[in-house]
């Protein structure tokens, strides 16, 4: 469904775009950092990887179980974003009429046709929430990183509106709540026992976890075929 961003979205985006062009090197550095996952993915995936490694130590089963909860929560958040993107669709600020001229020519073009919701914020919100439940200080840093490292830079370069990141946060929290309070009590212990089985099962599940964390680091760019397939599936189911 094609809609238009709110007046507040347009106002915030135009104000942020007003800072562009004064320091071109800084502007391009921000965009490059986003594209190379320095602003977001690397730190959230690293925190999750450390939690997973700590959870493999004897006596740290609750940490490992919570790490599995976070992984499931990221999957739920991504899945929730597909119907949201189908129901609401609008061009990102850097491509939106009336705003596009505010973004400098030295920026790399935004190929996205829909910026709603922010999948980056949706993906990293459950990681921040889960790590916070394990380690308060690390969790606080990740919570602060959501607006400062994830949301604001992407809005600054014209990738998202304020509404995009707010809805992304809500979807991420929804994914975490479902995973933490619905799936973890019912499936967490059984899933952990299954993954701890010796032999090929353990090797395979550890590989899946490693690949999943790696994809979180790169915002699933290497799994574009999967995201495209799920998008088509949700589109057909919602017709």
C-alpha positions as CSV (number, residue, x, y, z in Angstrom):
1,X,0.0,0.0,0.0
2,X,1.6,3.3,-1.1
3,X,1.3,6.1,1.4
4,X,3.1,9.3,2.2
5,X,5.4,10.0,5.2
6,X,4.0,12.3,7.9
7,X,4.6,16.0,8.1
8,X,6.8,15.4,11.1
9,X,8.9,12.9,9.1
10,X,9.4,15.4,6.2
11,X,10.3,18.2,8.6
12,X,12.9,16.1,10.6
13,X,14.4,14.8,7.4
14,X,14.7,18.3,5.9
15,X,16.3,19.6,9.1
16,X,18.9,16.8,9.1
17,X,19.6,17.2,5.4
18,X,20.4,20.9,6.2
19,X,23.6,19.7,7.9
20,X,24.8,18.0,4.7
21,X,27.3,19.5,2.4
22,X,29.3,21.5,5.0
23,X,31.8,18.7,5.5
24,X,31.6,16.3,2.5
25,X,34.3,14.0,3.9
26,X,32.3,13.5,7.0
27,X,29.1,12.9,5.1
28,X,30.7,10.2,2.8
29,X,32.4,8.7,5.8
30,X,29.0,8.2,7.6
31,X,27.5,6.6,4.5
32,X,30.5,4.4,4.0
33,X,30.4,3.3,7.7
34,X,26.8,2.3,7.3
35,X,27.5,0.4,4.1
36,X,30.4,-1.5,5.8
37,X,28.4,-2.2,8.9
38,X,30.6,-0.2,11.2
39,X,27.6,1.8,12.5
40,X,25.6,-1.0,13.8
41,X,26.1,-4.6,12.7
42,X,29.7,-5.2,13.8
43,X,29.1,-4.2,17.4
44,X,25.7,-6.0,17.9
45,X,26.9,-9.2,16.3
46,X,30.1,-9.1,18.3
47,X,28.2,-8.7,21.6
48,X,25.9,-11.6,20.6
49,X,28.9,-13.7,19.6
50,X,30.6,-13.1,23.0
51,X,27.4,-14.0,24.8
52,X,27.2,-17.2,22.9
53,X,30.8,-18.2,23.6
54,X,30.4,-17.4,27.3
55,X,27.2,-19.6,27.3
56,X,29.2,-22.6,26.1
57,X,31.2,-22.7,29.4
58,X,30.2,-25.1,32.1
59,X,27.5,-23.7,34.4
60,X,26.5,-21.0,31.9
61,X,23.5,-22.7,30.4
62,X,21.1,-19.8,31.1
63,X,23.4,-17.5,29.1
64,X,23.4,-19.9,26.2
65,X,19.6,-20.2,26.4
66,X,19.2,-16.4,26.4
67,X,21.6,-16.2,23.4
68,X,19.3,-18.6,21.6
69,X,16.3,-16.4,22.6
70,X,18.1,-13.4,21.1
71,X,18.7,-15.3,17.8
72,X,15.1,-16.3,17.6
73,X,14.0,-12.7,18.4
74,X,16.1,-11.3,15.5
75,X,14.3,-13.8,13.2
76,X,10.9,-12.8,14.6
77,X,11.8,-9.1,14.1
78,X,12.8,-9.6,10.5
79,X,9.7,-11.7,9.8
80,X,7.4,-9.0,11.4
81,X,9.0,-6.3,9.1
82,X,7.8,-8.0,5.9
83,X,4.0,-7.5,6.4
84,X,4.7,-4.0,7.8
85,X,6.6,-3.2,4.6
86,X,3.8,-4.6,2.5
87,X,1.1,-2.6,4.3
88,X,3.0,0.7,4.2
89,X,5.4,1.8,1.5
90,X,7.1,5.1,0.7
91,X,10.2,6.3,-0.9
92,X,13.2,7.1,1.4
93,X,14.0,10.8,2.0
94,X,16.9,10.7,-0.5
95,X,14.5,9.7,-3.3
96,X,11.3,11.5,-2.1
97,X,10.1,14.4,-4.2
98,X,10.8,17.7,-2.5
99,X,13.6,16.2,-0.4
100,X,15.8,14.4,-2.9
101,X,17.4,17.7,-4.0
102,X,18.7,18.3,-0.5
103,X,21.1,15.3,-0.6
104,X,24.5,16.0,-2.3
105,X,25.5,14.5,-5.6
106,X,28.6,12.9,-4.0
107,X,26.4,10.4,-2.1
108,X,26.0,7.0,-3.5
109,X,22.5,6.5,-4.8
110,X,19.9,4.8,-2.6
111,X,18.5,1.8,-4.5
112,X,15.7,1.1,-2.0
113,X,12.2,1.9,-3.1
114,X,10.7,1.6,0.4
115,X,12.3,2.8,3.7
116,X,9.5,1.5,6.0
117,X,10.2,0.1,8.5
118,X,13.9,0.3,9.5
119,X,15.0,-3.3,9.4
120,X,18.3,-2.2,11.0
121,X,16.6,-0.9,14.1
122,X,14.2,-3.9,14.1
123,X,17.2,-6.3,13.9
124,X,19.4,-4.7,16.6
125,X,16.7,-3.9,19.1
126,X,16.2,-7.5,20.4
127,X,20.0,-7.8,20.5
128,X,20.2,-4.8,22.8
129,X,17.3,-6.0,24.9
130,X,18.7,-9.5,25.3
131,X,22.3,-8.5,26.1
132,X,20.9,-6.0,28.6
133,X,19.2,-8.9,30.4
134,X,22.6,-10.7,30.6
135,X,25.0,-7.8,31.3
136,X,23.7,-4.3,32.2
137,X,26.7,-2.2,31.2
138,X,27.0,-3.9,27.8
139,X,23.3,-3.7,27.3
140,X,23.2,0.1,28.1
141,X,25.9,0.7,25.5
142,X,23.9,-1.2,22.9
143,X,20.7,0.7,23.8
144,X,22.6,4.0,23.4
145,X,23.9,2.7,20.1
146,X,20.4,2.3,18.7
147,X,19.7,6.0,18.3
148,X,23.3,7.2,18.0
149,X,24.9,4.5,15.8
150,X,21.9,2.9,14.0
151,X,19.0,5.3,13.6
152,X,20.4,8.8,13.4
153,X,23.2,8.1,10.8
154,X,20.7,6.3,8.6
155,X,18.3,9.2,8.9
156,X,21.1,11.7,8.3
157,X,22.1,10.2,4.9
158,X,18.4,10.0,3.8
159,X,17.8,6.3,4.3
160,X,15.0,6.5,6.8
161,X,12.3,8.8,8.3
162,X,11.7,9.1,12.0
163,X,8.6,6.9,11.7
164,X,10.7,4.2,10.1
165,X,13.0,3.9,13.0
166,X,10.2,4.1,15.6
167,X,8.2,1.3,14.0
168,X,11.4,-0.7,13.6
169,X,12.0,-0.4,17.3
170,X,8.5,-1.5,18.1
171,X,8.8,-4.5,15.7
172,X,12.2,-5.4,17.3
173,X,10.7,-5.3,20.8
174,X,7.7,-7.3,19.7
175,X,10.1,-10.0,18.3
176,X,12.0,-10.0,21.6
177,X,8.9,-10.2,23.8
178,X,7.5,-13.1,21.8
179,X,10.8,-14.9,21.8
180,X,11.6,-14.2,25.5
181,X,8.2,-14.8,27.1
182,X,6.5,-17.2,24.7
183,X,9.2,-19.3,23.0
184,X,12.0,-19.4,25.6
185,X,9.9,-21.0,28.4
186,X,8.4,-23.6,26.0
187,X,11.2,-24.3,23.6
188,X,14.4,-22.9,25.1
189,X,15.5,-25.8,27.2
190,X,14.5,-28.4,24.7
191,X,16.3,-26.5,21.8
192,X,19.4,-26.2,23.9
193,X,19.4,-29.9,24.7
194,X,19.0,-30.7,21.0
195,X,21.9,-28.4,20.1
196,X,24.1,-29.9,22.8
197,X,23.8,-33.5,21.3
198,X,27.3,-34.8,20.4
199,X,28.4,-35.4,16.9
200,X,27.1,-34.1,13.7
201,X,24.1,-32.4,15.2
202,X,26.2,-30.2,17.4
203,X,28.6,-29.3,14.7
204,X,25.7,-28.4,12.3
205,X,23.8,-26.3,14.9
206,X,27.0,-24.4,15.9
207,X,27.6,-23.7,12.2
208,X,24.0,-22.4,11.8
209,X,24.5,-20.1,14.9
210,X,27.8,-18.8,13.6
211,X,26.3,-18.0,10.1
212,X,23.3,-16.4,11.7
213,X,25.4,-14.1,13.8
214,X,27.5,-13.3,10.7
215,X,24.4,-12.3,8.8
216,X,23.3,-10.1,11.7
217,X,26.6,-8.3,11.3
218,X,25.9,-7.6,7.6
219,X,22.2,-7.1,8.1
220,X,21.5,-10.2,6.0
221,X,22.9,-8.7,2.8
222,X,24.4,-12.0,2.0
223,X,21.0,-13.7,2.3
224,X,19.2,-11.4,-0.1
225,X,17.8,-14.4,-1.9
226,X,16.1,-15.5,1.3
227,X,14.7,-12.0,2.1
228,X,13.4,-11.7,-1.5
229,X,11.7,-15.1,-1.3
230,X,10.1,-14.3,2.0
231,X,8.9,-10.9,0.7
232,X,7.2,-12.7,-2.3
233,X,5.6,-15.2,0.1
234,X,4.2,-12.6,2.4
235,X,2.9,-10.6,-0.6
236,X,1.0,-13.6,-1.9
237,X,-0.4,-14.5,1.6
238,X,-1.6,-11.0,2.2
239,X,-3.4,-10.6,-1.1
